[in-house]
Amino acid sequence: MTELLKDINKIPVRTWRWLGVNEKNIDAEFPEITPYHNSAFQNEGCEGLKAIDLTKNTMDLRFLENILISKGVSEKLFNIADSEFNSGWYFEAECGKKIKEPLILNYIFDENNKVIVDNNIIVAQENSEINVVILYKAKNIEAFHTGITRVFAKKGAVVNLTKVQLMDEKDVQIDSIIESVEDDGKVNNVLVELGCRNSVTNCNIDLKGDRSFAGIYSVYLGDKDRDVDINYVITHKGRNSLSDIQTRGALLDESKKIFRGTLDFKKGSKGAKGGEEEYTVLLSPKVRNRSIPLMLCEEEDVEGQHAASSGKIDENKLFYLMSRGLSELEAKKLIVEASFNPITERIPVEQIKGDISEYIRRRLVNVK
C-alpha cells in the first residue's frame, strides 16, 4: 500500500477507532502518471463561455488559494492533482450569461490511457448559470482515476454539476469536489458512483454567502467485493443558507460501504437550514453497511435534520410485481432502479441516463 493512499477521506470529527470509519486506506499502488491522449471536451463554441484546456494553457490560479476551505480526500492527493494533472479544463460563465446546454467532459480510459489525473475548474460569475457533466468510463482494463473539481458560484450564480462514474470492477477512483458559494448562489451536484473496486468520493461545500444553497444528490451501487467510501461535508456560514443531501444506494454480494454526511453550522449562520437523508437497499446478508450522519453546530438559530436507514426489499412490492408476471430477479431490478430514479432523473443528458440504466441492469444479474 502506497503512503499516498493511506489515511484519506477523513471524517471531520473523529469517532471510536474500532468502528473503522475515521478514514479510508486503499490497498493499491499509485501508478505512474502518463500523458492522457484522448480529447475529453469537444469545444463547439458558446457565447458567454470561456473554455480552456489546462494541459495546453498556463493560467494564474492563485485566486483559488484564499477561497477554498478543503483539500478534498487528502492534501497529498490534492497537490498531485493540482500540479501533476494530465487532463483538465477551466470553464467560466460570464456575468449574466445563462449557459443552459450541458458542457460534457468525456474521460474515457483505454489501453493507452489507463491513468487519469484531472484538474477541473468551474467559475460562474455574478448572475450567470452553467451546466457541466463529467463522465468517466472504462472497460476491461485496470484503470486509475484521481482528481479535483473546483466550483465557484459568485453572487446570484447557479452551477449544476453532474459526475457519472461507470468504471470497471478492477478499477480505482478517488475523486474530490470542492465548492464555494457566495450570496444567493446555488450549486446542485448529481453524483453517480456505480463502478470500481475501490470508489472514494469527497464533496466539500462552503456556503459562505447569505441565502446560498447547496444540493448533493447521489447514488451508489456495490456488488462482489467492491468498496464504496463517501464523505460529504456542507459548511454553513451565510445567514439563511440552505443545504440538501439525498443519497440512495444498493449493496449486494459481499460489498462494503461507508457513508459520512456532515452538516456544519458555523457561528453567524443564523436562519440556516440543512437536511440529509441516506437510504440503502440491502440485497445480501453478507454486505457491510455503515453510515455516519453528523451535525455540528456553533449557532443557535438554525435547523438541521439528518437520517440514515437501510433495509431489504419490501416483500409486498416484490409480491405485487411478481403477481404481474415479472420474475423475482426482474422485480428486484425494477425496485432498485426505481429507488435510484429520483436522483438519476436530474441528469440533463438522455444518452447518459440510458447508459446508467443499462449499466445498473448488467450489474444486478447476480441479485438473489
N, C-alpha and C positions, 0 to 999 in steps of 0.2 A: 504494500500500500504506500503510495507516494504521500509525502507530507502535505502536498497541495490539496489532497482530497480528504484530509482528516480535520475534524472539528469544524465542519462547515454548517451553514444554515442554523445558527444558534438561536434558541428561544430567547426573547427579550429579558425574561426573568427566570432564572434557573429554578428547577424543582428537584425532587429527590432523584439521585443518580440512578438508583435501581430501576426506575421507570424507563430509562433509556430514551428519553425524549428531548434532552437538553441540546443535543447537536447530532449531526449526521457524519458517519465515516463510510467512505466508499472503498471497497477492496478492489482497486484497479490502479493502473498506471496512467499518469498524464502523458499523452502522446506528443510526438514532435509536431510542432505547428508548421505545416507546409502551405504554400500558396493555394488559394481557392480559385479555380479556373472557370467556374460557371458564372453566368450573369444572373444575379438574383432579381434585379429590377429592370424592367423594360420601360424606359422613360419616354413617353409619347408627348410630353409637354403638357402643362396645365397652368392656366392663368392664376397668378397669385401664389404659386408654389415654387419654393427653392428646393431642388433635389440635387444632392452632391454625393458622389461616391467617395467615401473617406479613405479608401485604399489608393486612390489616384490623386487626391487633392489634400493639401495640408490646410487645416483650419486652426485658428486661435480659439481654443475651447476653455480658456482659463475662467471664463464667466461661470462655468459649471461648478467650480470649487466652492463657492460661497452659497450655493443653492441646495446642494444635496445633503441629506441627513443620514444616508445609509451607504454602505459598501456592498450591499447585496448579500450573496451567500457567504462571502468572506472577503477580507481586504486583499489577500494574496491573489485570489482569482479575479477580483475586480481590477487590480493593477495589470494583470496579464491581458484581460480583455480590453483595457483602456489603452495599452501601449503596444501590444503584440498581436492585435487582431489581424485576421486575414480576409475579413469581409465586413462591410458595414456601410450604412447610409445615414445622411443627415437630411431630414425633411423639415421645412419651415413654411407655415402658412402665414401670409402677410396679414397685416391689420385689417380686420373687417371682411376677409375673404372666407367664403364657405366652400370648402372643397368636399363635396358630397361623394364623388366617385372614389371607391376604395383604392388606396395605393398598396399594391400587392408585392411583397418580398417573398420570392420562392427560393428557399435554401434547400437545394437538392444534393444529397450525398450519392456518390458513386465510387467506382474502383479508384478513380484518380482524385477524388475529393472526399476522403474519409474523415477529415477533421475540419470542423467549422468553429472558429472563434470570432463571433460577430460583435460589433460595436455600433449600435443604432441609436440615433438621437432624433427626437421629435419635438419641435417647438411650435406652439400655436400662439401667435401674437394676439394682442387685445382684440376681443370680439370676433375671433376667427373660429373656424371649425375644420378639423382634419380627421380622416378615417384611414387607419393603417392596418393591414392584415399581413402577418408574418407566418409563413408555413415552413415546417421542417419535415422532410420526407426521406426515408431511407429504406432499403430492402436488400436483404441477403449479404450485407457487409457489416463489419464491426465498426460502426460509426461512433464518433465522439463529438459532442457539442457542448460548448460553454460560451457564455456571452452576457452582455448587458444591454438593456434597452432603457434609455433615459427619456423621460417625458416632462415637458414644461408647459403647463397651461397658464397663460397670462390672464389678466383681468377679463372676465366675461368670455373666455375661450372654452371650446369644447374639443376634447380629444377622445376618439373612440379607437381603442387598440384591441385587436384580436390576434392571439397567438395560438397556433394549432400545431401540435407535435404528433406526427404519425410515423414514428421511427420503429425499428425492429427489436426483436426480443433480446439481442445481444448488445444493444447499443447503450450508451451513457449520455444523459443530458443533465447539465447543471446550468440553470437559467436564472438571471436576475432582472427584475424590473424595478426601476427607481423613479418615483414621480413627485413633482412639486406642483401645487395648485394654489393660485392666487385668488383674490376676491372674485366671487361669483363665477369662478371657473369650475369646469366639470371634467372628470375623467371616467370613462367606462371601459373596463377591462373584461374581455371574454377570453378565458384561458382553458384550452382543451389539452389534457395530458393523457394520451392513450397508449403510448408505446414505451420502449426502452426497458432494459433490465434494471437500470437504476435511473429514476426520474426525480430530480431535485429542483424544486421551484421556490423562488423567493420573490415576493412582491411587497415593496415598502413604499407607502404613500404618505406625503407630508401635506396635510390640509392646513396650510399656513394662512390662507385668506378667509375673510369673513364670508359666510354663505357659500363656501366652497363645497364641492361634492365629489365623492369617490365611490365607485362601484366595482366590485370584483365578482364575476360570475363564472364559475369554473366547474369542469367535470374531470373525472379521472377514472381509469379502469386498470385493475390489477388482475393478472392471471399467472398460472405456473408459479415460478418463484420470484416474480418481479417485486421490486421495492419502490414504493411511491413515498416521497418526502415533500411536504408542503409547509410553507411558512409565510403567512400573510400578516402584515403589520400596517394599520392605518392610524396615524397620529393626528389627533385633532388639536389645532392651535387657534384657529379662527373662530370668532363668535358665530353661532348658528350654523356651523359646518355640519354636514351630513355624510354618513357613510352606510354602505350596504354590502355585506358579503353573503353570497349564496353559493353553496358548493354541493354538488351531487356526485356520488361515486358508486362503484360496484367492485367487489372483490370476490375472486373465486380461486379454486385450487389451493395453493399454499402461499399466496401473495401476502404482502405486508404493506401497511400504510401508516404514516404519522401525519396528522393534520394539526398545525399550530395556527390559530387565528387570534390576533391581538387587536383590541381597540384601546387606544391610549389617549385619554383626555387630559391635556396639559392645562396648567393654570392659565386662565384667561379665555378658555374656550366656552364661555358662558352661552347657554342655549344650544349647545351641540347635541346631536342625536346620532347614535350609531347602532347598527344591528348586524349580527352574524348568525348564520344558520348552516349547518352541515348535516347531510343525511347520507348514509352508506347502506347499500343493499348487500347483504352477506349471502353468497351463493355456495359456500362450503364451510364445514365446521373446522377446517384446518387453517383458515385465514387468521391473520393477526391485525386487528384494527384498533388504532389508538388515536384519540382526539383530545386536544388541549385547547379549549376556548378560554382566552384570557381577557380580563377587563382591568385596566389600570386607570386610576383617577386621581387628579390633583384639584379638580374643580367641582363645586357642589351642584351648581345649576346645570346639570347635563342628564341625558337619558341614554342608557345603554342596555341592549338585550343580546344575549348570546345563548345558543343551543347547539348541541351535537347529539345525534341519535343514530341508531343503526338497527337493522332487523332483517329477518328473512322475508322472502316474497310473500305477500298476502295470499293465503290459501284460497280465500273467497274469490279474489281476482283471477287466480290461476284456474280455479274450477270453472268460473264463468267463461273464460276464453276457451278452455278445452271443450266445454259443452257446445261451443260454437264451431267446433271442427278443427281447432288448432291442436297440434301435438304439444306435449309438455315442453319440449325444447323450444318450439316456435313461440309458445305463450310466454315463456320466461324471457326470451329475447325481446319480445314486444314490450313487456313490462319494464325491462331495463332501459330500452330505448326511450320509452315514454317518460321515464324519470329524468332522462337527460334533455329532453326536448325543450323545456323552458329556458335552458341555457343555450343550446346549440341553435335555436331559432333566432338568437340575436346576431348570428354571423351574417354579414351582408353579402356573401358570395355563394350563390346556389351550388356551384360546382364543388366548392369545398364542403358544404353541408352534405352533399351526396357522397363525397369521399369519406367523410366521417361515418356516415351511416353504414357504408359498405365495410369499412374497417372494423366497426363495432360488431357487426354480424359475423364477420370472419373470426374475430377473437372469441366469440361466445359459443363456438361449436362444441366446446367441452363442458358446457353447463350441465349439471346433473340435478 
